[in-house]
Amino acid sequence: MSNNIPTPDEARAVLASTDDTRRKLAAAGHNPPVRHLVFGLILAFHNALPLMNWLNPLLALLLFGLAIYAIYRWDLKSYGVFVNGLRRGATLPVTILGILGLMGLFSAQLALKANGADSWIHYSLVAAAFAFGTGFSVLWSRAFRREMGDDS
């Protein structure tokens, strides 16, 4: 029968390795402003979909999915990791609020279209979705870095 209990030195080494990994993940969470702006553009595009009568809904969904996939690939290439927002921890409440906000903005856009609102109102809502998406990306990154032990 073998003894699987680590020695104190082995336990310290594992904890040090874990802390180092958390620091690396926190460093990966320092996204450049353009990354946040691109995420805002993706959410603005999503909010503008009801206004695009010329665009087939399936094609629109495909374009939205490709844009999200592009962010995924960008993160993998730039940082070596993609962290899913729907994970336990400090980012989950931020992600849930982000999803609810996106649903609210999209629902408002649909309601305005159904009621024949003026174009400027629609485009104001698209601009609000851009600001919301950009701000959401910044807040999510901060929550992730804080969770990983980054104080900046």
Secondary structure, 3 states (H helix, E strand, C coil): CCCCCCCHHHHHHHHHHHHHHHHHHHHHCCCCHHHHHHHHHHHHHHHHHHHCCCCCHHHHHHHHHHHHHHHHHHHHHHHCCCCCCCCCCCHHHHHHHHHHHHHHHHHHHHHHHHCCCCHHHHHHHHHHHHHHHHHHHHHHHHHHHHHCCCCC
